[in-house]
Amino acid sequence: MTDFTAPRALPLDDRIDLDRRVPDRGGFNGRLLRIELLRVLRNKRTMIFTIALPVAFYIMFGVSQPAHWDGLDFNAKAYEMISFAIYGAMAASCAIGATVSVERAQGWSRQLRLTPLTGPAYIAVKVLTAMVAAALPVVVVFTIGSFTGATMPAGRWIAAVVLTWVCGSVFASLGLFVGYLMPSENAMQVLGPGISLLAFAGGIFYPLAAMSHTMQTVASFTPMWGLSQIARYPLLGGSFDMMWVVSAVVWIGLFGAGAVWRFSRDTSRV
């Protein structure tokens, strides 16, 4: 005859403390960041869209520019170099942010939510990955520009590189917003041409000084206007317009708020 023994109840001091299941920094770690970076570097389509395209634009439209445009005292090639570099940085950070749409469609986001990884840690990994991705086109375009006639004082070179990188990186908020807003098959289809249209309207592909007064006014209300003006400031000099900062903060704040809103709705389904 089998002797069944009743299970022993755990004493109070042996209860599982669920709070201790949450790892340090919400699960954010270098290994997860490294995996995300390797995924980006192995994606040929992303590399072509974010690095090869800005480089091709600069070679086609920037290298052929004269040293100076009529009536302007800054280096025209440096102007085009910064413009196409920040376009590449914005495209890269947007593309990384928008990968959440693919992860949602594949069920990866839902799988991650079953782990101790917290939402803020997940977003932090995406943002840092976007910042690294945004640095790649900036470094490549600026390097090519330095060998093709783009000139600035040394201090302005450094400032232009840093500002172009930072201003391009914050556009990850737009990618996250669109990635959480749309299904995977639509996110990049919208972002690809959308980024190009915003670049035209915001004075990145076409110099603001050459635009009509009406188009300059329209450009000042686009998301890329303030960020591109801040990135070009080391080259152009003059007085710093605080409206550039206001424009950048408002747009990035709107995109960020939209991403948080969609993220909260997405996580509430689990």
N, C-alpha and C positions, 0 to 999 in steps of 0.2 A: 504494500500500500504506500502510495507516494505521500510524503509529508510536505504539505505546502506551508511555507513560512510567510507570514504577513510582512509586507515591506516595512522597514523601519522608517519612521518619520524623522526628517532632518531636524536637529535642534535649531533653536533660533539663531545661534551664532554661525550656523552653516548655510544660511540662506544666501542665495546668489544676489550679489549686488549688481544690478543692471547698469548702474552708473559707471562701474569700472570697466564695462565692455567698450565704452567709447575711448578710442586710443588718443594719444596726445595729438594736439593740433587738428583734431577731428578726422584723423586718418591721412592728412596731408603728409607726403614723404617724398624723398628724392627718387625712389624707384618708380613710383607712379608718374612723376613728372618726366623721368627719363623715357618711360614707355610712350607717353604722349608725344614727346619730341621725336622719337624714332618713327612713330606713325606719320608724323608730318613730313619728315625728311624722305620717307619712302614713297610718299604720294606724288607721283610724277605730275599729275594734273595740277595739283596745288603749286608745285615748284614752277611749272611753266607759267601758270596764271599770275603768280606773285613775284617771280624773279625775271624770267625770260621776257615777259611782256613789257615791263617797265624799262628793261635794258634796251630792248628793240626800239621802243618809243624814243628813248634818249638818243640812240645812235641815229635814228632816222630824222628826228626833228631838233635835237639839241646840238649835236656835233656840228651840223651845218650852219649854226648861227654865227654871226660875226662876234667879234670880241665885245662890242658895245652896240646897243640899239641907239638910233638917233635921239638925241636930247636926254639920254639917260646915262648916268655915270657908273652903273654897276655892270658886272660881267654877265653878258646874256647867257653864256653857256652854263654858268653857275646857277642862274635863275632857273633854267630848264632842268638842270640836274636835280635841284631841290624839289622842283615840281613833280618830276616823274618818280623820284625816290619816295616822296610822301604818298603818292598814289599807290606805289607798290606796297608800302608799309600798311596803308589803310586796307588795301585788298587782302593782304596776308592776314592781318588781325581779324578782319571780317570773316574770312574763309575758315579760320580756326574756330571762331565763335559759332559759326553756323554748323559745325560738325555735330553739334548736339542734336540737330534734326535727324541725322543719320543714326546716331546712337539711340534716339528715342524709337525710330522705326524698327531697328534691329532688336530692341528689347534690352540693350545694354544699360541704358539709364535706369530702367526698372530693376535690373539685376544689381546694379551698384547700390540702389537704395535698400537692398536686403543685407548689405554689409554695414560695418560700423562707420563707413565714410559719410561724413556730414555734407549737407548741401553747400555751405560756405567753403569747405575744403575742396569740393569738386569744382566750384566756380573759380577758386584761387588757382587750381591747376590749369584750367582753361585760359585764364588771364595771363599767367606766366608763360604758358606755351605760345600764346598770341604775341606776347612781347618779344620772345626769342624769334618767332617767325617774322615779325615786323622788322627786326634788325637785319635780316638777311638781304632784302632788296636795298635797304639803305646803304649797307656796307658795299655791296656790289656796284650800285649806280655811282656812289661817291668815288669809289676806286677808279672806275672807268672815266668819270669826269675829271679826275686829277691828271689823267694821262691824255686828255683830249682838249685841253685849253681852258677848263673851268678854273678860275683863280679867285682866291680870297686870302686875306691875312690869316695866319695860322690860328689865332684865337677865334676868329669867326668860323673857320672850318670846324673846329671842335664844337662850338655852340650850335652850328647848323646841323651837324650830325646828331647831337643829343636831342635837340628840339624836334627835328624831323622824325626821329625814332619814337619819342614820347607822344607827339601829336598823332602819329599814325597808329600807335599801339592802342590808344583809348577808343579807337573805332571798333575794337572787339565787342563793345557794348551793343553796337548795331547788329553784329553777327549773332550774338547771343539772343537778342530780341527776335530777330527773324527766324533763327533756328528753333526757338520755342513757340513761335507763332505759326509757322507753316510746316507742312509735311516735308520729308526729305527730298522728294522729287521736285519740289517747287522752290526750296530755299535758295540754292545756288543759281537757279534759273532767274530768280529775281535779283539776287545780289550782284551777279556778274554784270549785266547791262546797267543795273541801278547805280553801281559804283562809278561806272564810266559816265553816265548822265550827270551824276552829282559832280564829278570832276570837271566836266564841261561847264556846267552852270556855276560852279564855285570858283572858276578862274584858275584851275590847275592846268588844264590842257590848253587854255587860251589866256594870254596875259590880261590881267584886269585893266591895265593902263590902255590897252587897245580896244577895250569894250566901250560901247556907248554908255551914256549916263544911266539910261534905263536899265541896261543889263548889269551895270555895276550895282545898282540898287537891288535888283533881283538876286545877284550873287551874294550880297550881304545877309540874305535871309536863308542861305543854304547851309547844311551841316559842315561842309568842308571849308567855308570861307574863313572863319576865325582861325581854325587850326593851321591852314596853309599860310595865312599871313604871319602867324607866330613863328612858323618854321622858317619863313623867308626873312624874318626881321634881322638876323645877323648879317645878311647880305645887303638888304636895302637900307638899314639904319633909319635915321630920322626919329620922329616922336613915336612912342609906343601907344597905340590906341587900345584903351581898356575894353572897348566894345568887342575886340577880338576875343578876349578872355570871356566876356559875358556870353557871346555867341557860342563859344566852345563848351562852356559849363552848362548852358541851357540845353543844347542838343545832346551832349553826352549824358546829362541828367535825365532827359526824357527817354533816351534809349535804355539807360541803366534801369530806370523805374519800370519801363515796359518789360525788360528781361526778368526783373525780380517778380513782377506780377504774373507773368506767364510761368515762371519757374514754380511759384507757390501753387498755382492752379494745377500744374503738371504733377507735383509731388503729392497733392491732396488726393489723387486718384488711387494711391497705393494704400 
